[in-house]
Amino acid sequence: MLHFERFTLDNGLRVLVHKDESTPMVAMNILYDVGARDEQEGRTGFAHLFEHLMFGGSVNIPEYDEPLQMAGGENNAYTTNDITNYYIQLPLKNMETAFWLESDRMLSLAFSERSLDVQRKVVCEEFKEHYLNKPYGNAWHLLRRLAYTTHPYRWPTIGEDLKQIEEAQLDDVKNFFFKHYRPVNAVMCVAGNVTVDEVKALSEKWFGGIDAGDKYERKLPEEPSQTQARRQETEADVPLDALYKAWHMDGRCTPSYYAADLITEILGSGMSSRLYQRLVKEQQLFSSVHCYHTGSLDAGLVVIEGKITEGKTLEEADAAVEHEVGLLISEAVSEAELQKARNKIESMIAFEDMSLLNRANNLAFYELMGDAAQINDEWAKYNEVTIESLQQVAAQIFRTENSNTLYYRKRKTAQ
């Protein structure tokens, strides 16, 4: 069980304190309630661009990394469709350096054309390297567009189109920052051998004077229920044909999420999974195959993807996948198979909890979802999934009309 205490500053910044007397380090995690789903169509990629801009210097600190390195610290960040997360780990004696650095960039970035130009170029190169020039790099652009017609999960975190990032202007950037990167839209977790009084004093000193900002009220269009199977084909210079299949599932905060998570473990997580054993080892239809879900806060996707073995067809592979998900619906999993999936998830939870940074990150995330105390109920919710309820959720997800299929063909060279 993870223990923590919480308080809220007058400007709305929610602060969690997790005491761990066994470590000489302190972890600070600041989670902003903004992700790619909060962008406007035609102006996407901003949340991810900000992940980079936040390291480009703030109003009083021109260089972010140098003072942190001098204090013996390390940091990083990541962006998803739902959140933007920044984290620091440094020695306890230098804890105040983290408060100083993070509060100044929450106060205001040092907006400049030069900083925007530098980070815009970095993001554009990332877009080209991973999404335009890499084999299968655009698969998720295509799959999201196929699966979502309305919700802003239609585009990935990097953005919908390279041009939209290239054309981002300084005023656009400022408006996005002061709309989302405010104390009232953030959760901070401090973990280590610290007391609540210490953290409260430093939080008041460094964050208390920052303007609260307006609470962001999210009003996103809900994705309508899919009523017809969708298919798409594309081809490119890739080494093997690839199959991508996606089905809509309920969001992260729903009871069925836990059954869906167990389903992906059973079907396609690791070499002992059903899909690997049957479609890679036995039938040799795929050279690799995986099943996972997006874990989205709003309704997400269960995905099966794999590279097709040379000499086999996409049609054969697709039919085999459909057969396997059909078996999950028609024939109940065994208690042993369900328990094995539970055990793997329990191990992952326990492994995550070993890291101070992960604990700070996870506590902040659960607080954003509604209450950090929920983190201690997770394992019980997996245990509540029965063979029958798992089968019911599988039947709900793997309906034919709920499927989205992308055939990614290897381009045939001229003879």
DOPA-157591 format. One record per atom (N, C-alpha, C): x, y, z. Coordinates in steps of 0.1 Angstrom, whole numbers, padded with zeros to 4 digits, always signed. Example, Ala and Ser with C-alpha at 12.3 -4.5 7.8 and 13.67 -1.06 7.14 Angstrom:
+0132-0057+0078
+0123-0045+0078
+0132-0033+0078
+0128-0022+0071
+0137-0011+0071
+0129+0000+0079
! end
This chain:
+0008-0012+0000
+0000+0000+0000
+0009+0012+0000
+0006+0022-0009
+0013+0034-0009
+0006+0045+0000
+0014+0050+0009
+0008+0060+0018
+0012+0074+0013
+0003+0084+0015
+0006+0097+0010
-0003+0107+0018
+0001+0119+0018
-0007+0130+0023
-0009+0141+0012
-0019+0149+0013
-0022+0159+0003
-0026+0172+0009
-0024+0182+0001
-0029+0196+0005
-0030+0203-0009
-0037+0214-0009
-0039+0222-0020
-0036+0237-0017
-0028+0243-0026
-0024+0257-0024
-0036+0266-0028
-0036+0278-0024
-0047+0287-0027
-0049+0289-0042
-0038+0288-0049
-0040+0289-0064
-0045+0277-0071
-0048+0266-0063
-0054+0254-0069
-0044+0243-0072
-0031+0245-0070
-0021+0234-0072
-0023+0223-0062
-0026+0211-0067
-0028+0200-0058
-0014+0193-0055
-0011+0191-0043
+0002+0186-0039
+0001+0173-0031
+0008+0163-0035
+0008+0150-0028
+0022+0148-0022
+0023+0142-0010
+0036+0140-0004
+0037+0125+0000
+0047+0118-0006
+0048+0104-0003
+0062+0102+0004
+0061+0098+0017
+0074+0097+0025
+0080+0083+0023
+0093+0083+0020
+0101+0071+0019
+0114+0073+0026
+0116+0068+0038
+0128+0070+0046
+0140+0063+0041
+0138+0053+0031
+0149+0045+0027
+0158+0050+0016
+0155+0062+0011
+0162+0067+0000
+0168+0081+0003
+0180+0083-0003
+0186+0096-0001
+0182+0106-0012
+0173+0102-0021
+0169+0110-0032
+0154+0115-0030
+0151+0125-0038
+0138+0130-0038
+0133+0130-0053
+0121+0126-0055
+0114+0127-0068
+0103+0137-0068
+0103+0146-0078
+0092+0155-0080
+0086+0152-0093
+0073+0151-0093
+0065+0148-0106
+0054+0159-0107
+0054+0166-0118
+0043+0175-0121
+0036+0171-0133
+0023+0169-0131
+0014+0163-0142
+0004+0175-0146
+0004+0178-0158
-0005+0188-0163
-0016+0181-0171
-0028+0186-0168
-0040+0180-0173
-0043+0185-0188
-0033+0181-0196
-0034+0185-0210
-0027+0175-0219
-0033+0171-0230
-0027+0162-0239
-0031+0165-0253
-0028+0156-0262
-0031+0158-0276
-0046+0159-0279
-0055+0153-0270
-0069+0154-0272
-0074+0168-0270
-0066+0177-0263
-0071+0190-0261
-0067+0200-0271
-0062+0195-0282
-0058+0204-0294
-0070+0206-0303
-0069+0216-0311
-0079+0218-0321
-0075+0212-0334
-0085+0206-0341
-0082+0201-0354
-0076+0211-0363
-0065+0207-0370
-0058+0217-0379
-0047+0224-0372
-0046+0222-0358
-0035+0228-0351
-0031+0218-0340
-0026+0207-0345
-0023+0196-0336
-0008+0195-0334
-0004+0187-0324
+0011+0186-0321
+0015+0196-0310
+0006+0205-0305
+0011+0215-0296
+0015+0210-0283
+0007+0200-0277
+0010+0194-0264
+0025+0188-0264
+0028+0181-0275
+0041+0175-0276
+0052+0186-0278
+0048+0196-0286
+0058+0207-0288
+0061+0214-0275
+0051+0215-0266
+0053+0221-0253
+0062+0213-0244
+0062+0200-0246
+0071+0191-0238
+0085+0196-0241
+0088+0200-0253
+0101+0204-0257
+0104+0219-0253
+0094+0227-0255
+0095+0241-0252
+0098+0244-0237
+0092+0235-0228
+0094+0237-0214
+0108+0235-0209
+0117+0230-0218
+0131+0229-0215
+0139+0240-0221
+0133+0249-0228
+0140+0259-0235
+0143+0272-0228
+0140+0272-0215
+0143+0283-0207
+0130+0290-0202
+0130+0294-0189
+0118+0301-0184
+0122+0316-0181
+0112+0323-0175
+0113+0338-0174
+0126+0342-0166
+0129+0334-0156
+0141+0338-0148
+0153+0329-0149
+0151+0318-0156
+0161+0308-0157
+0164+0304-0171
+0174+0310-0177
+0176+0308-0192
+0180+0294-0196
+0187+0287-0187
+0190+0273-0189
+0185+0264-0179
+0176+0254-0183
+0170+0245-0173
+0179+0234-0168
+0186+0228-0177
+0194+0216-0174
+0206+0219-0166
+0213+0230-0168
+0226+0232-0162
+0225+0233-0147
+0216+0241-0141
+0215+0241-0126
+0211+0227-0120
+0202+0220-0128
+0198+0207-0123
+0210+0197-0122
+0218+0197-0133
+0229+0189-0133
+0239+0192-0122
+0241+0205-0120
+0250+0210-0109
+0245+0205-0095
+0232+0203-0094
+0226+0198-0081
+0226+0182-0081
+0231+0176-0091
+0232+0161-0091
+0219+0155-0095
+0210+0162-0103
+0197+0157-0106
+0196+0153-0121
+0185+0146-0124
+0182+0142-0137
+0167+0145-0139
+0163+0146-0152
+0149+0149-0155
+0145+0144-0168
+0132+0143-0170
+0127+0140-0184
+0112+0144-0184
+0105+0141-0195
+0091+0144-0196
+0085+0135-0207
+0072+0134-0207
+0065+0127-0218
+0051+0133-0220
+0046+0131-0232
+0033+0136-0236
+0025+0124-0241
+0012+0123-0237
+0003+0114-0243
-0009+0121-0249
-0019+0114-0254
-0031+0120-0258
-0039+0126-0247
-0036+0122-0234
-0043+0126-0223
-0036+0136-0213
-0023+0134-0212
-0016+0142-0202
-0002+0146-0207
+0004+0156-0199
+0018+0159-0201
+0025+0158-0188
+0036+0151-0187
+0042+0148-0174
+0057+0152-0174
+0061+0159-0163
+0075+0163-0161
+0080+0157-0148
+0092+0152-0148
+0097+0146-0135
+0112+0149-0133
+0115+0150-0120
+0129+0153-0116
+0133+0143-0105
+0145+0139-0105
+0150+0131-0093
+0164+0137-0090
+0166+0140-0077
+0179+0147-0072
+0181+0143-0058
+0193+0146-0053
+0196+0143-0039
+0187+0152-0029
+0183+0146-0018
+0175+0152-0008
+0180+0166-0004
+0193+0167-0002
+0198+0180+0003
+0196+0191-0008
+0194+0188-0020
+0192+0198-0031
+0178+0199-0035
+0169+0194-0027
+0155+0194-0031
+0149+0207-0036
+0154+0218-0029
+0148+0231-0033
+0151+0235-0047
+0162+0230-0053
+0165+0233-0067
+0153+0229-0076
+0147+0217-0073
+0136+0212-0081
+0124+0222-0080
+0121+0227-0068
+0110+0236-0066
+0113+0249-0074
+0125+0254-0073
+0129+0266-0080
+0127+0265-0095
+0133+0254-0101
+0132+0252-0115
+0118+0250-0120
+0110+0241-0113
+0097+0238-0118
+0087+0250-0116
+0089+0257-0106
+0079+0268-0103
+0082+0280-0113
+0094+0281-0118
+0097+0292-0127
+0091+0289-0141
+0092+0277-0145
+0086+0274-0158
+0071+0273-0157
+0065+0270-0146
+0051+0271-0144
+0046+0286-0144
+0055+0295-0138
+0052+0309-0138
+0051+0314-0152
+0061+0311-0160
+0061+0316-0175
+0073+0311-0182
+0071+0306-0194
+0083+0303-0202
+0089+0316-0207
+0101+0315-0211
+0108+0327-0218
+0105+0326-0233
+0093+0331-0236
+0088+0330-0250
+0097+0338-0259
+0102+0332-0269
+0110+0339-0279
+0109+0331-0292
+0111+0339-0303
+0110+0333-0316
+0122+0323-0318
+0133+0326-0311
+0145+0317-0313
+0142+0304-0306
+0136+0304-0294
+0133+0291-0287
+0123+0283-0294
+0113+0290-0299
+0102+0283-0307
+0108+0277-0319
+0117+0284-0326
+0123+0280-0339
+0131+0267-0336
+0139+0267-0325
+0148+0256-0322
+0140+0244-0319
+0130+0245-0310
+0122+0233-0306
+0113+0229-0317
+0108+0238-0325
+0100+0234-0337
+0108+0225-0346
+0120+0229-0349
+0129+0221-0358
+0131+0207-0352
+0133+0207-0338
+0136+0194-0332
+0124+0184-0334
+0112+0190-0331
+0100+0182-0333
+0097+0178-0347
+0100+0187-0356
+0098+0183-0371
+0107+0172-0375
+0120+0172-0370
+0129+0162-0373
+0125+0149-0367
+0119+0149-0355
+0113+0137-0348
+0102+0132-0357
+0093+0141-0361
+0082+0137-0370
+0087+0129-0382
+0097+0135-0389
+0102+0129-0401
+0109+0116-0398
+0117+0115-0388
+0125+0103-0385
+0116+0091-0381
+0106+0094-0372
+0098+0083-0367
+0085+0080-0374
+0080+0090-0381
+0066+0089-0387
+0066+0089-0402
+0076+0096-0408
+0076+0097-0423
+0086+0087-0429
+0098+0086-0423
+0109+0079-0430
+0110+0065-0424
+0105+0062-0412
+0106+0049-0406
+0096+0039-0412
+0100+0027-0415
+0090+0017-0420
+0078+0016-0410
+0066+0016-0416
+0053+0015-0409
+0051+0028-0400
+0059+0038-0401
+0058+0050-0393
+0045+0057-0392
+0038+0056-0403
+0025+0063-0404
+0013+0054-0401
+0016+0042-0396
+0005+0033-0394
-0005+0038-0384
+0000+0044-0373
-0009+0049-0363
-0017+0062-0367
-0011+0070-0376
-0019+0080-0382
-0031+0075-0389
-0028+0064-0397
-0039+0058-0405
-0049+0051-0396
-0044+0044-0386
-0053+0036-0378
-0062+0045-0369
-0057+0055-0364
-0065+0064-0356
-0076+0071-0364
-0072+0075-0376
-0082+0081-0385
-0093+0071-0389
-0089+0059-0390
-0099+0048-0394
-0108+0046-0382
-0103+0045-0370
-0111+0041-0358
-0119+0052-0352
-0114+0064-0353
-0121+0076-0347
-0126+0085-0358
-0139+0088-0357
-0144+0098-0367
-0147+0112-0360
-0148+0112-0347
-0153+0124-0340
-0143+0129-0329
-0139+0120-0321
-0131+0123-0309
-0117+0127-0313
-0111+0136-0306
-0097+0141-0310
-0086+0130-0308
-0089+0118-0304
-0080+0107-0305
-0077+0104-0319
-0083+0111-0329
-0081+0109-0343
-0067+0111-0347
-0059+0119-0339
-0045+0122-0343
-0036+0117-0332
-0024+0113-0335
-0014+0109-0325
-0008+0121-0318
+0000+0118-0307
+0006+0129-0299
+0015+0138-0307
+0022+0132-0317
+0032+0140-0325
+0025+0150-0333
+0012+0148-0336
+0004+0158-0344
-0001+0151-0357
-0011+0157-0363
-0017+0151-0374
-0009+0153-0387
-0002+0164-0388
+0005+0168-0400
+0017+0176-0397
+0028+0173-0404
+0040+0180-0401
+0039+0195-0404
+0031+0199-0413
+0029+0213-0417
+0023+0221-0405
+0014+0215-0397
+0008+0222-0386
+0018+0226-0375
+0028+0217-0373
+0039+0221-0364
+0048+0232-0370
+0051+0230-0383
+0060+0240-0390
+0054+0254-0389
+0040+0255-0389
+0034+0268-0390
+0030+0273-0376
+0033+0266-0365
+0030+0271-0352
+0036+0285-0349
+0028+0294-0345
+0033+0308-0342
+0034+0311-0327
+0042+0321-0324
+0045+0324-0310
+0032+0327-0303
+0023+0335-0309
+0010+0338-0302
+0002+0325-0299
+0002+0315-0308
-0005+0303-0306
+0001+0296-0294
+0015+0296-0293
+0022+0289-0282
+0018+0296-0269
+0019+0309-0268
+0015+0316-0256
+0001+0313-0251
-0008+0313-0260
-0022+0311-0257
-0024+0297-0251
-0017+0287-0258
-0018+0273-0253
-0012+0272-0239
-0001+0278-0237
+0005+0278-0223
-0004+0283-0212
-0008+0295-0214
-0016+0302-0204
-0030+0296-0202
-0034+0288-0212
-0047+0281-0210
-0045+0268-0202
-0034+0261-0204
-0033+0248-0198
-0022+0246-0187
-0012+0254-0188
+0000+0251-0179
-0001+0260-0166
-0012+0259-0160
-0015+0268-0148
-0016+0259-0135
-0014+0264-0124
-0015+0257-0111
-0028+0249-0110
-0039+0255-0114
-0052+0249-0112
-0054+0237-0121
-0045+0235-0131
-0046+0224-0140
-0035+0214-0138
-0028+0215-0126
-0017+0206-0124
-0018+0199-0111
-0010+0188-0110
-0009+0180-0098
+0006+0177-0096
+0011+0180-0084
+0025+0178-0081
+0026+0168-0070
+0035+0158-0072
+0038+0148-0061
+0053+0149-0058
+0056+0150-0045
+0070+0150-0040
+0072+0137-0032
+0082+0129-0036
+0084+0116-0029
+0098+0115-0024
+0100+0110-0012
+0113+0108-0006
+0113+0109+0009
+0124+0111+0015
+0125+0112+0030
+0122+0127+0034
+0109+0130+0031
+0105+0144+0034
+0093+0144+0043
+0090+0156+0049
+0078+0157+0057
+0068+0166+0050
+0056+0165+0054
+0045+0174+0048
+0048+0188+0050
+0053+0191+0062
+0056+0205+0066
+0067+0211+0057
+0077+0203+0054
+0088+0208+0045
+0083+0211+0031
+0075+0201+0026
+0070+0203+0012
+0060+0214+0012
+0052+0216+0022
+0042+0227+0022
+0049+0240+0022
+0060+0241+0030
+0067+0254+0031
+0074+0258+0018
+0080+0248+0011
+0087+0250-0001
+0076+0253-0013
+0065+0246-0012
+0054+0248-0022
+0049+0262-0021
+0046+0266-0009
+0041+0280-0007
+0051+0290-0012
+0064+0288-0008
+0075+0297-0012
+0076+0299-0027
+0076+0288-0034
+0080+0288-0048
+0068+0288-0058
+0057+0281-0054
+0045+0281-0063
+0034+0289-0058
+0033+0293-0045
+0022+0300-0040
+0018+0313-0047
+0028+0320-0052
+0026+0333-0058
+0022+0333-0073
+0021+0321-0079
+0018+0320-0093
+0003+0321-0095
-0001+0329-0105
-0015+0331-0107
-0022+0317-0110
-0033+0315-0104
-0040+0302-0106
-0044+0298-0120
-0048+0308-0128
-0053+0306-0141
-0067+0301-0140
-0073+0299-0152
-0087+0295-0153
-0087+0280-0154
-0096+0273-0146
-0097+0259-0146
-0102+0255-0160
-0094+0246-0167
-0098+0242-0180
-0109+0232-0179
-0120+0235-0186
-0132+0227-0186
-0132+0219-0200
-0130+0206-0199
-0129+0198-0211
-0143+0195-0216
-0145+0198-0229
-0158+0195-0235
-0155+0189-0249
-0151+0176-0248
-0147+0170-0261
-0159+0162-0267
-0160+0161-0280
-0171+0154-0286
-0169+0139-0283
-0180+0132-0280
-0179+0118-0277
-0179+0110-0290
-0171+0100-0290
-0170+0091-0302
-0183+0083-0303
-0191+0084-0314
-0203+0075-0314
-0200+0061-0316
-0209+0052-0311
-0207+0038-0312
-0205+0034-0327
-0195+0026-0329
-0193+0021-0343
-0203+0011-0347
-0209+0012-0358
-0220+0003-0362
-0216-0005-0375
-0204-0003-0380
-0201-0010-0392
-0185-0012-0393
-0181-0024-0396
-0167-0027-0397
-0160-0018-0408
-0148-0013-0405
-0141-0004-0414
-0128-0011-0418
-0124-0009-0430
-0112-0015-0436
-0105-0004-0444
-0091-0006-0445
-0083+0003-0453
-0071-0004-0457
-0066-0001-0469
-0053-0007-0473
-0044+0004-0477
-0031+0002-0475
-0021+0011-0479
-0008+0003-0483
+0001+0009-0490
+0013+0002-0494
+0025+0011-0493
+0036+0006-0490
+0048+0014-0488
+0061+0005-0490
+0072+0011-0490
+0085+0003-0491
+0088-0002-0477
+0082-0013-0473
+0085-0019-0460
+0089-0034-0462
+0096-0040-0452
+0101-0053-0455
+0091-0064-0455
+0080-0063-0448
+0070-0073-0447
+0056-0067-0447
+0046-0074-0452
+0032-0070-0450
+0029-0069-0435
+0020-0060-0431
+0017-0059-0417
+0002-0058-0415
-0003-0063-0405
-0018-0063-0402
-0020-0055-0389
-0029-0045-0389
-0033-0038-0377
-0048-0039-0376
-0053-0043-0364
-0067-0044-0361
-0070-0037-0348
-0080-0029-0348
-0084-0021-0336
-0099-0022-0333
-0102-0024-0320
-0116-0024-0316
-0117-0014-0304
-0129-0007-0304
-0131+0003-0293
-0133-0004-0280
-0128+0001-0269
-0130-0004-0256
-0134+0008-0247
-0139+0006-0235
-0143+0016-0226
-0131+0023-0220
-0133+0035-0214
-0122+0043-0209
-0115+0038-0197
-0105+0045-0193
-0096+0040-0182
-0103+0039-0168
-0113+0047-0166
-0120+0048-0153
-0132+0039-0152
-0134+0030-0161
-0146+0021-0161
-0142+0007-0156
-0152+0000-0150
-0149-0013-0145
-0144-0023-0155
-0149-0022-0168
-0145-0031-0178
-0131-0029-0183
-0124-0018-0179
-0110-0016-0183
-0101-0028-0178
-0104-0033-0166
-0096-0043-0160
-0097-0056-0167
-0109-0059-0172
-0111-0071-0180
-0104-0070-0193
-0105-0058-0199
-0098-0056-0212
-0083-0057-0211
-0077-0052-0200
-0063-0053-0197
-0059-0068-0196
-0067-0076-0189
-0064-0090-0188
-0065-0097-0201
-0075-0093-0209
-0077-0099-0223
-0064-0097-0231
-0059-0085-0231
-0047-0082-0239
-0035-0091-0234
-0034-0093-0221
-0024-0102-0215
-0025-0116-0221
-0037-0121-0220
-0040-0135-0225
-0037-0136-0239
-0042-0127-0247
-0041-0128-0262
-0027-0126-0267
-0020-0115-0263
-0008-0112-0270
+0003-0105-0263
+0004-0108-0250
+0016-0102-0243
+0026-0113-0240
+0037-0113-0248
+0048-0122-0245
+0047-0135-0253
+0057-0143-0252
+0058-0155-0260
+0050-0166-0256
+0044-0165-0244
+0035-0176-0239
+0020-0173-0242
+0018-0161-0248
+0004-0157-0251
-0002-0166-0262
-0015-0165-0263
-0023-0173-0273
-0018-0170-0287
-0018-0157-0291
-0015-0153-0304
-0001-0157-0308
+0009-0155-0299
+0023-0159-0303
+0024-0174-0304
+0018-0182-0295
+0019-0196-0295
+0013-0202-0308
+0001-0197-0311
-0007-0203-0322
-0004-0197-0336
-0002-0184-0336
+0000-0178-0350
+0014-0176-0354
+0023-0176-0344
+0038-0174-0347
+0044-0188-0347
+0043-0195-0336
+0050-0208-0335
+0043-0219-0343
+0030-0221-0341
+0023-0233-0347
+0020-0230-0361
+0013-0220-0365
+0008-0218-0378
+0018-0210-0387
+0028-0203-0380
+0038-0195-0387
+0032-0185-0397
+0021-0179-0393
+0015-0168-0401
+0022-0155-0399
+0027-0153-0387
+0033-0140-0383
+0047-0142-0379
+0056-0133-0382
+0069-0133-0376
+0069-0127-0362
+0060-0118-0360
+0058-0112-0347
+0043-0107-0346
+0038-0108-0334
+0024-0104-0332
+0022-0099-0317
+0014-0089-0315
+0012-0083-0302
-0002-0079-0301
-0007-0079-0288
-0020-0074-0285
-0019-0065-0273
-0024-0053-0274
-0023-0043-0263
-0035-0034-0264
-0036-0025-0254
-0046-0014-0255
-0040-0001-0252
-0047+0010-0256
-0041+0023-0256
-0041+0029-0242
-0050+0023-0232
-0050+0028-0219
-0056+0042-0218
-0063+0047-0227
-0068+0061-0228
-0078+0064-0217
-0078+0076-0212
-0087+0080-0202
-0102+0080-0208
-0103+0085-0220
-0116+0084-0227
-0116+0070-0234
-0127+0067-0240
-0128+0053-0247
-0116+0051-0256
-0109+0040-0254
-0097+0037-0262
-0098+0026-0271
-0087+0019-0274
-0087+0009-0284
-0079-0004-0279
-0084-0015-0282
-0077-0028-0281
-0071-0030-0295
-0058-0033-0296
-0051-0034-0309
-0044-0047-0310
-0045-0053-0321
-0036-0065-0325
-0029-0061-0337
-0015-0062-0337
-0007-0059-0348
+0004-0069-0350
+0007-0072-0362
+0018-0082-0365
+0024-0081-0379
+0036-0085-0380
+0042-0086-0393
+0040-0100-0399
+0036-0101-0412
+0032-0113-0418
+0045-0121-0423
+0045-0133-0421
+0056-0142-0426
+0056-0142-0441
+0068-0141-0446
+0070-0141-0461
+0063-0154-0467
+0055-0152-0477
+0048-0163-0483
+0034-0165-0478
+0031-0159-0467
+0017-0159-0462
+0010-0146-0466
-0003-0146-0466
-0011-0135-0470
-0017-0128-0458
-0020-0115-0460
-0027-0107-0451
-0041-0113-0448
-0047-0118-0458
-0061-0123-0457
-0060-0136-0447
-0050-0144-0449
-0049-0156-0441
-0047-0152-0426
-0038-0142-0424
-0034-0138-0411
-0046-0131-0404
-0054-0123-0412
-0066-0116-0406
-0076-0127-0402
-0078-0137-0410
-0088-0147-0407
-0084-0155-0394
-0071-0157-0393
-0066-0164-0381
-0068-0156-0368
-0066-0143-0369
-0068-0134-0358
-0083-0134-0354
-0091-0133-0364
-0106-0133-0361
-0110-0146-0355
-0104-0157-0359
-0107-0170-0353
-0103-0170-0338
-0091-0164-0335
-0087-0164-0321
-0095-0155-0312
-0099-0144-0317
-0108-0135-0308
-0122-0142-0307
-0126-0149-0317
-0138-0156-0316
-0138-0167-0306
-0127-0174-0305
-0125-0184-0294
-0126-0178-0280
-0121-0166-0279
-0121-0160-0266
-0136-0157-0261
-0144-0155-0271
-0158-0152-0268
-0166-0165-0267
-0164-0175-0275
-0172-0187-0275
-0167-0197-0265
-0155-0197-0261
-0149-0207-0252
-0143-0200-0240
-0148-0201-0228
-0143-0194-0217
-0128-0198-0214
-0121-0188-0210
-0107-0190-0206
-0107-0199-0193
-0096-0206-0191
-0095-0214-0179
-0091-0205-0167
-0094-0210-0155
-0090-0203-0143
-0075-0201-0142
-0068-0212-0147
-0053-0211-0147
-0048-0200-0156
-0054-0199-0168
-0050-0188-0177
-0053-0174-0172
-0065-0173-0166
-0068-0160-0160
-0059-0156-0149
-0056-0166-0140
-0047-0164-0129
-0033-0160-0133
-0029-0167-0144
-0015-0164-0150
-0015-0149-0154
-0025-0144-0161
-0026-0130-0165
-0026-0121-0153
-0034-0124-0143
-0034-0116-0131
-0020-0115-0124
-0013-0127-0124
+0000-0127-0118
+0010-0118-0125
+0009-0118-0138
+0018-0109-0146
+0016-0095-0143
+0003-0091-0142
+0000-0077-0139
+0004-0074-0125
+0002-0083-0115
+0006-0081-0101
+0021-0078-0101
+0029-0086-0109
+0043-0085-0109
+0047-0071-0115
+0040-0067-0125
+0043-0054-0131
+0040-0042-0121
+0029-0043-0114
+0026-0033-0104
+0036-0033-0093
+0040-0044-0088
+0050-0045-0078
+0064-0040-0082
+0067-0043-0095
+0080-0038-0101
+0080-0023-0102
+0069-0018-0107
+0068-0003-0108
+0069+0004-0094
+0064-0002-0084
+0064+0004-0071
+0078+0005-0065
+0087-0003-0070
+0101-0003-0065
+0108+0011-0068
+0103+0017-0079
+0110+0030-0083
+0103+0042-0076
+0111+0051-0070
+0106+0063-0064
+0099+0072-0074
+0105+0073-0086
+0099+0081-0096
+0086+0076-0101
+0085+0063-0103
+0072+0057-0107
+0061+0059-0097
+0065+0058-0084
+0055+0060-0074
+0050+0075-0074
+0059+0084-0076
+0055+0098-0077
+0046+0101-0089
+0050+0095-0100
+0043+0096-0113
+0029+0090-0111
+0028+0078-0106
+0015+0071-0105
+0006+0078-0095
+0011+0082-0084
+0002+0089-0075
-0004+0102-0081
+0004+0109-0088
-0001+0121-0095
-0011+0118-0105
-0009+0107-0113
-0019+0103-0123
-0032+0099-0117
-0032+0091-0106
-0044+0087-0100
-0052+0099-0093
-0044+0109-0089
-0050+0121-0084
-0057+0128-0095
-0051+0129-0106
-0057+0135-0118
-0070+0128-0122
-0070+0114-0121
-0082+0107-0124
-0093+0108-0114
-0090+0114-0102
-0101+0116-0093
-0097+0115-0078
-0087+0106-0075
-0083+0104-0062
-0071+0095-0061
-0060+0100-0056
-0047+0092-0056
-0049+0079-0048
-0059+0079-0038
-0061+0067-0030
-0065+0055-0039
-0070+0057-0050
-0074+0046-0059
-0063+0037-0063
-0051+0042-0062
-0039+0034-0066
-0038+0022-0057
-0043+0022-0045
-0043+0011-0036
-0054+0001-0038
-0063+0004-0047
-0075-0005-0050
-0073-0012-0063
-0062-0009-0071
-0061-0015-0084
-0060-0030-0084
-0052-0036-0075
-0051-0050-0076
-0064-0057-0073
-0072-0052-0063
-0085-0057-0060
-0094-0058-0072
-0093-0047-0080
-0102-0046-0092
-0098-0057-0102
-0086-0060-0104
-0082-0071-0113
-0087-0085-0107
-0087-0086-0094
-0091-0099-0088
-0106-0100-0089
-0113-0089-0091
-0128-0090-0092
-0132-0095-0106
-0123-0095-0116
-0127-0100-0129
-0128-0115-0129
-0140-0120-0133
-0142-0134-0133
-0141-0139-0147
-0141-0152-0149
-0141-0158-0162
-0153-0153-0170
-0165-0153-0163
-0177-0148-0170
-0177-0134-0174
-0172-0125-0165
-0171-0111-0169
-0161-0108-0179
-0150-0115-0179
-0140-0114-0190
-0146-0118-0203
-0153-0128-0204
-0160-0133-0216
-0170-0123-0221
-0177-0117-0212
-0187-0107-0216
-0180-0094-0222
-0169-0090-0216
-0162-0078-0221
-0156-0082-0235
-0151-0094-0236
-0145-0098-0249
-0156-0098-0260
-0168-0102-0256
-0179-0102-0266
-0183-0088-0270
-0182-0079-0260
-0186-0065-0263
-0175-0058-0272
-0163-0061-0269
-0152-0055-0277
-0151-0060-0291
-0150-0074-0292
-0146-0080-0305
-0158-0083-0314
-0168-0073-0314
-0179-0074-0323
-0174-0070-0337
-0179-0077-0347
-0174-0074-0361
-0176-0059-0365
-0188-0054-0361
-0191-0040-0365
-0182-0030-0357
-0175-0035-0347
-0167-0026-0339
-0152-0027-0343
-0149-0033-0354
-0136-0036-0358
-0131-0026-0369
-0118-0023-0368
-0111-0014-0378
-0098-0022-0382
-0097-0024-0395
-0087-0033-0401
-0078-0025-0411
-0065-0025-0408
-0056-0018-0418
-0046-0029-0423
-0047-0030-0436
-0037-0039-0443
-0026-0030-0448
-0014-0032-0443
-0002-0024-0447
+0007-0033-0456
+0005-0031-0469
+0012-0040-0478
+0026-0035-0482
+0034-0045-0484
+0048-0043-0489
+0046-0039-0504
+0052-0028-0508
+0051-0024-0522
+0059-0034-0531
+0052-0038-0542
+0059-0048-0551
+0068-0040-0560
+0080-0045-0562
+0089-0039-0571
+0087-0043-0585
+0090-0035-0594
+0088-0038-0608
+0098-0049-0613
+0093-0059-0620
+0102-0069-0625
+0110-0065-0637
! end
